[in-house]
Amino acid sequence: MAAVLPIHYPRSLLRAFDILPVEVWGPPRVSTDYGAAHLQPYLCSIVHNALSFLLSGGLDITEVLVVPHACDSLQGLGSILLDFISPKQAVLPVYLPRGTRESDIAFFAQELRSVYDRLQALTGRSPTEGELMDCIEREEAADLLLIQLHRCHKTLPLTDFAFYRLVRSREYLPAEQFATLAQEVLARGEALSPDGIPLVISGILPEPMSLLDALQGMGGRIVADDLACCGRRLYPPGESDDPFRRMAERIIHAPPDPTRGGLLSARLNHLLGLVEANEAKGLVFYLVKFCEPELFDLPDLRQELRQAGIPSLTIEVDVNNPVSQGVLNRLEAFLEMIG
């Protein structure tokens, strides 16, 4: 089993080595005392919680730690794990390019070959290209179902809490089990008359998840998202016959993401498309405190949305904390304004 930090990584490659990836988005409600001895206080709670959870023994069941370099904080955590702490698990950094050019795909394909070599040395196994392609096709099938779930989000017979509990099970379930759950939900058909003020939510992750029930209780509903743990990982099928290039294509061609150096114009067009396609009345930026990639884009995004006539609200949270009454009051006031 591999503990995987956010955000983008090659699931197929890990599965080819018979390693189950389980993602670590914090986790919430963890004492940060262990991590505080190694990290600056102004880093995001996802990184603080992940290191504390590791040092307190929460990840002892895993054999590998995968640390994608999604931001400076995660890159710093990877360096600490490699150079100072030396955990019992093997540490596997993954370097993602910051663009979508042909050179970025070529670079990332070569990076994935390097990850293959490191996994080969760790496990003693050497999956063939055919075995890699089998794993890639299995993950592609699961991700096509994930895309279908998102496209049907506003009409599925699920509360927002149930919807995100389902799609976030992709963070830890094998592709085959997730596919079975997704097919069962999609087979139920559409809800007759979805109620609530339609919203798009953007940010890193919807924690604490109680936010979703609270939002529904106020008369709001999420119809689409631009969340790092969900909507930004709707990976399309690859095209190449080379397994490493195909895995690279899938991640490079995902929706725009500031942690991959996505252009501001591409993010804006993506958000405008989500709002228009789902007839949303507003957009909520639900951010983890100190998340620099999100905060860099935020002023320009909100200005452009305002000019397009789309109201937006920004909320910053610590994943350790419950939803405060102040946050709930701001959400309720926003819904009243746009309703």
Salt bridges, closest charged atoms under 4 A:
GLU23 OE2 - ARG11 NH2 3.22
GLU23 OE1 - ARG233 NH2 2.76
GLU102 OE1 - ARG245 NH2 2.87
ASP104 OD2 - ARG101 NE 2.89
GLU111 OE2 - ARG118 NH2 3.35
GLU139 OE2 - ARG15 NH1 3.91
GLU139 OE1 - ARG170 NH2 2.64
GLU140 OE2 - ARG246 NE 2.89
GLU140 OE2 - ARG250 NE 3.88
ASP143 OD1 - ARG11 NH1 3.98
ASP143 OD1 - ARG170 NE 3.03
ASP143 OD2 - ARG250 NH2 2.66
ASP160 OD1 - HIS153 NE2 3.35
GLU171 OE2 - ARG168 NE 2.66
GLU176 OE2 - ARG15 NH2 3.11
GLU176 OE2 - ARG138 NH1 3.55
GLU207 OE2 - ARG168 NH1 2.95
ASP225 OD2 - HIS150 NE2 3.23
ASP226 OD1 - ARG232 NE 3.15
ASP226 OD2 - ARG267 NH2 2.90
ASP242 OD1 - ARG113 NH2 2.76
GLU249 OE2 - ARG245 NE 3.27
ASP257 OD2 - HIS8 NE2 2.78
ASP257 OD1 - ARG232 NH1 3.51
GLU294 OE2 - ARG232 NH1 2.66
ASP297 OD2 - ARG267 NH1 3.30
